[in-house]
């Protein structure tokens, strides 16, 4: 477990240094967010089983084709799903849902856990911040996710759910929309 933790930490630090140096390469492509949601849910199937959790996928009606970098979009979804599993009690429900409007597509990861306390809500996207003091993470995932989302012309946001739980939503431009913020290849 410590080897996995150190490997993840070194990967996160490398991503962070690339972001700081404007050395992240992005491909502007059409991404079916419904496919990404299903793939990430399947990828975390074994971890969810160990956690006693079911990851439900609620795809958008119709098309949910976003414009961005598929690998980086998948990376963000992995961060959100991993966080939902790590920071909730066993058996907590998790839902990955997609929606689309005429200008953007969204994919959300929601959990039915305890949520994030009021003092931590404003800080969840800060580097090295962990809201629940867990030692299993570096506090870099959400910071990296938000920066990647913005590089793709999108946004990563936190939304407090009524009652219990939290929702993190990645919004990206809809495929075919103008992509002035997406960089083809930054080296």
Secondary structure, 3 states (H helix, E strand, C coil): CHHHHHHHHHHHHHHHHHHHCCCCCCCCEEEEHHHHHHHHHHHCHHHHHHHCCCEEEECCCCCCEEEECHHHHHHHHHHHHHHHHHCCCCCCCEEEEEEECCCEEEEEEEECCCCCCHHHHCCCCCCCCCCCCCCCCCCCHHHHHHHHHHHCCCEEEEEECCCCCEEEEEEEEECCCCCCCCCCCCC
